């Protein structure tokens, strides 16, 4: 396994943990709190770093099926996090989140889990 893959996998796992804590906090408490803001944002920033490293060290074409799934998951994560920040700036801290938004957050997390685990399987099988 090359150094880029190890670095990207490590950073992506930290992103997975950070975004997961933010998502679970959002879903559990159903409010936009500081923990949600911090962990979702940190998860997205780590994901940007991991994607950059993966693209730099990738021998294959960045438009593979896994690559497209990863880009889609990242866009959903980014939109979800931006939306949480919008709620925070408009409504303030500890504002209750609507059910339709929680459903979108759940969809986002599921897509991200699929991309994460398919990428993990690809790295393991290579």
Secondary structure, DSSP 8 states (H G I E B T S, - for coil): --HHHHHHHHHHHHHHHHHHHHHHHHHHH-EE-HHHHHHHHHHHHHHHHHHHHHHHH--S-TTSHHHHHHHHHHHHHHHHHHHHHHHHHHH-TTEE--HHHHHHHHHHHHHHHHHHHHHHHHHHH-
